């Protein structure tokens, strides 16, 4: 007979999911309500308000899609791109490639702007792409490239799109609540995120926000949105403003309690304080890694504090080190993807997991394993260097 599943207790310091706060896990276990119950509907309104706070927007259409970040991504493309539309897509890692897939599946044409993996998107290349394609309808870019740890200059990219009269789609799955996002100040038209990164929540929901300009495009489409589930015209019947809530799909009620709790936590801490905390622990981790002689892939001014891609020293077996961390320390860090597979480890310091205990634990564990296999690093100095950074 198959018994209950009891997961091992791990520390999640990979690219996500990150450790879920105990407060969020407790919220998940509260009694399930009907998805049209007035008490639940009132909580939905609070979730929308709290998301507007986190995204820094007044957008009325700000809500969680009932599916993971990939569905948030898809909701932006299927609603805003129509067959024949040109979309300028920036690719500097894995997720820009997925944007291209999305554009092509909606019948659009993706004009690719390529940058090296580990670097931010180059705004000059984007400007050149618009000059060559002034009829492009949308600019799409990843604000925080989880596959490399690079952060792009969303304000500048969005300004270029506006100069050419295009909408912007921004992937902020890894940035929301970890590093500054200013949807309204930047003029972003569609943004999507995920719950499993800096929100310290369970995976499986995708907060999204659409501007009025974007909504106009959706309402005036010539063809129906190809996805029934993600058609914003229909989703709005359930999540929309003051209209009576109509059944669209059965909302993941308990996951939404969890999201509500995680957003309450962000509000209690204060967004700016959360951004500062992520930066603070990143600096200590960096000090420890550099003391060991390891280097971060992304140049300092383009680095995300919540996702640290570290070059693996020559001759070291990537998978063996990660599996020893998992088996001997119950610690998960991430592997490299695509161009960076086998070349980097990705160490996440996201949300609730961005704390001093995790920084010191991860450095100590890496130091011990790399020392044990006689890797070419300076052993016994990483934790001290991080502690020195904390007391500086
Ligand atoms: N975009 C980025 C930048 C991501 O990091 C991820 C997931 O890691 C996604 C999109 C897709 O999100 P999900 O895995 O929740 O579908």
Boltz pocket constraint, residues with backbone or C-beta under 6 A from the ligand:
constraints:
  - pocket:
      binder: B
      contacts: [[A, 15], [A, 16], [A, 68], [A, 69], [A, 70], [A, 71], [A, 73], [A, 95], [A, 142], [A, 144], [A, 145], [A, 146], [A, 147], [A, 171], [A, 173], [A, 174], [A, 194], [A, 203], [A, 204], [A, 205]]
      max_distance: 6.0
